[in-house]
């Protein structure tokens, strides 16, 4: 894995939140490198900084200090417009709550990032159909989220995350709203995505899920307190 080029690099990343007249440090100097095709879990207690770090890596928020490079670009100094473009082109998001638009079909939900990116309708349809096929839901393209199971909704969300062919896939507690059997199916899908070359960073509070990945970053009190390689990978938590 060390021979792969860097995809993420952070140096001294800091984030503080106002609290009355003072500030609360959420991240206190994060130095992190993630290489292409790595599968990384971020774990830690509530309030440890996991979600804050995920938001910074996903260009949903900006740091108060330090620098962040994604795919060779210094995103920590980008404008809001540049950040929006980077999010759309470089990053796919998978959320615990699925974040699907209820009035749209599965296919239309998957098309959304391409629509924002200015892709023409016929090409959007082709690529969205391909992404749904990839996650095993080609036969559910015309269904709305309320007509799908939780696992199917998360697969639609994963298809939406993949449709732009992003450099980085970010997943925040992707099995948090699923039963154990459905969650295992979704994690198996992530294993397959990693095997096919995707770079995945996954936030979880479950050690069994973290052990499926290649590497676990441990956060506590806004600091990295551990960075371990996982010998077993997917087989360890099967």
C-alpha positions in Angstrom: 0.0 0.0 0.0 3.0 2.3 0.6 3.7 2.3 -3.1 0.4 3.9 -4.0 0.3 7.7 -4.4 -1.2 9.9 -1.8 -4.9 10.8 -2.1 -5.3 12.7 1.2 -2.8 14.6 3.2 -3.5 16.8 6.2 -0.9 18.8 8.2 -1.8 20.3 11.6 -5.6 20.3 10.8 -7.5 22.2 13.4 -11.2 23.0 13.9 -12.7 25.0 16.8 -16.3 25.8 17.6 -17.5 28.9 19.4 -19.0 28.3 22.9 -20.1 31.6 24.5 -17.1 33.8 24.6 -14.6 31.0 24.2 -14.0 28.2 21.7 -14.0 24.4 22.0 -11.3 22.6 20.1 -12.8 19.7 18.0 -9.6 18.9 16.1 -6.2 19.8 17.6 -3.6 19.2 14.9 -4.4 16.2 12.7 -1.6 14.8 10.5 -2.9 12.2 8.2 -2.0 10.5 4.9 -4.4 8.2 3.0 -3.2 6.6 -0.2 -5.1 5.6 -3.2 -7.1 2.3 -2.9 -6.8 2.3 0.9 -9.8 1.2 3.0 -9.6 3.2 6.3 -11.9 3.3 9.4 -12.0 6.3 11.7 -13.1 5.3 15.2 -13.4 7.0 18.6 -15.8 8.0 21.3 -18.6 10.5 20.9 -17.2 14.0 20.8 -13.8 12.7 19.8 -13.7 14.5 16.5 -14.8 11.8 14.0 -17.7 13.7 12.4 -15.6 17.0 12.3 -12.8 15.2 10.5 -15.2 13.6 8.1 -16.8 17.0 7.3 -13.3 18.5 6.6 -12.2 15.6 4.5 -15.5 15.9 2.5 -15.1 19.6 2.0 -18.3 20.2 3.8 -16.5 22.4 6.3 -13.2 24.4 6.3 -10.4 24.1 8.9 -9.4 26.9 11.3 -5.8 25.9 11.0 -3.5 23.6 9.1 -3.7 22.4 5.5 -5.5 19.7 3.6 -4.6 18.3 0.1 -7.0 16.1 -1.8 -5.8 14.5 -5.0 -3.0 17.0 -5.2 -5.1 20.1 -4.7 -4.8 22.3 -1.6 -8.5 22.3 -0.7 -8.0 24.1 2.6 -7.5 27.4 0.7 -10.3 27.0 -1.8 -13.3 29.3 -2.2 -16.8 28.1 -1.6 -17.4 27.7 -5.3 -14.2 25.7 -5.7 -15.1 23.5 -2.7 -18.5 22.8 -4.2 -16.9 21.7 -7.5 -14.4 19.5 -5.7 -17.2 17.8 -3.6 -19.2 17.1 -6.8 -16.2 15.7 -8.8 -13.9 14.1 -6.3 -16.0 12.9 -3.4 -18.9 10.4 -3.0 -20.9 10.5 0.3 -22.8 7.7 2.0 -24.7 8.8 5.1 -26.4 6.8 7.9 -29.7 8.4 7.1 -29.4 7.6 3.3 -30.3 11.3 2.4 -32.4 10.3 -0.6 -35.1 12.6 -2.0 -38.4 10.9 -1.3 -40.3 12.2 -4.3 -37.7 11.0 -6.8 -37.2 7.5 -8.1 -34.0 5.6 -7.3 -32.7 6.4 -10.8 -33.4 10.1 -10.4 -31.8 10.1 -7.0 -28.6 8.6 -8.4 -28.6 11.1 -11.3 -28.6 14.1 -8.9 -24.8 14.6 -8.7 -24.5 14.4 -12.4 -27.3 17.0 -12.9 -25.4 19.4 -10.5 -22.3 18.7 -12.6 -24.0 19.7 -15.8 -24.0 16.3 -17.4 -26.6 15.9 -20.2 -29.7 14.0 -19.6 -29.1 11.0 -21.8 -25.6 10.5 -20.3 -26.9 11.0 -16.8 -29.5 8.3 -17.4 -26.9 5.9 -18.8 -24.4 6.4 -16.0 -27.0 6.2 -13.2 -28.4 3.0 -14.7 -24.9 1.5 -14.7 -24.4 2.6 -11.1 -27.6 1.0 -10.0 -26.7 -2.2 -11.8 -23.4 -2.2 -10.1 -25.0 -2.3 -6.6 -27.6 -4.9 -7.7 -30.6 -2.6 -8.0 -31.1 -2.3 -11.7 -34.6 -3.7 -11.3 -35.6 -1.1 -8.8 -34.7 2.0 -10.8 -38.4 3.2 -11.0 -39.1 2.7 -7.3 -39.2 5.6 -4.8 -37.4 5.4 -1.5 -40.6 4.6 0.4 -41.0 1.5 -1.8 -37.5 0.2 -0.9 -36.1 -1.6 2.1 -33.5 0.1 4.3 -30.7 -2.0 2.7 -32.0 -1.1 -0.8 -32.1 2.6 0.1 -28.5 2.4 1.3 -27.5 0.7 -2.0 -29.2 3.5 -3.9 -27.2 6.0 -1.8 -24.0 4.1 -2.6 -24.8 4.1 -6.3 -25.4 7.9 -6.1 -22.0 8.2 -4.3 -20.3 6.2 -7.1 -22.0 7.7 -10.2 -19.4 10.6 -10.6 -16.6 8.1 -10.3 -15.1 10.0 -7.4 -11.5 9.7 -6.1 -12.8 9.3 -2.6 -15.8 7.5 -1.0 -16.7 8.8 2.4 -19.1 6.7 4.5 -20.5 8.0 7.9 -21.9 5.1 10.0 -23.3 3.5 6.7 -25.0 0.6 8.6 -26.3 2.6 11.6 -29.9 2.4 10.5 -29.8 -1.2 9.3 -30.4 -4.6 10.9 -27.3 -6.8 11.3 -28.0 -9.0 8.3 -28.7 -6.1 5.9 -25.7 -4.2 7.4 -23.5 -7.2 6.6 -24.7 -7.1 2.9 -23.9 -3.4 2.7 -20.4 -4.0 4.2 -19.8 -6.8 1.7 -20.6 -4.3 -1.0 -18.0 -1.9 0.4 -15.5 -4.8 0.4 -16.2 -5.3 -3.3 -15.9 -1.6 -4.1 -12.5 -1.5 -2.3 -11.4 -4.6 -4.2 -12.3 -2.9 -7.5 -10.0 0.0 -6.7 -12.1 2.5 -4.7 -10.5 4.5 -1.9 -12.9 4.4 1.1 -12.8 6.3 4.5 -15.5 5.0 6.8 -16.5 6.5 10.2 -17.9 3.9 12.7 -18.2 3.3 16.4 -18.2 -0.5 15.9 -14.9 -2.3 16.3 -16.1 -5.2 14.2 -16.8 -3.0 11.3 -13.5 -1.2 11.7 -11.7 -4.6 11.6 -13.1 -5.2 8.1 -10.9 -2.3 6.8 -7.2 -2.3 6.1 -6.4 0.4 8.6 -8.0 2.0 11.7 -7.4 5.6 12.8 -8.3 6.1 16.5 -9.4 9.6 17.4 -9.9 11.0 21.0 -10.3 14.5 22.2 -9.5 15.9 18.7 -6.2 14.0 18.4 -5.1 10.8 16.6 -4.2 8.5 19.4 -3.7 5.4 17.3 -3.1 4.3 13.7 -3.1 0.5 13.2 -3.0 -1.9 10.3 -5.7 -4.6 10.4 -4.3 -8.0 9.5 -7.6 -9.8 8.9 -9.6 -7.2 6.8 -13.0 -8.4 5.7 -12.4 -12.0 6.8 -11.8 -10.8 10.4 -15.4 -9.6 10.7 -17.2 -12.0 8.4 
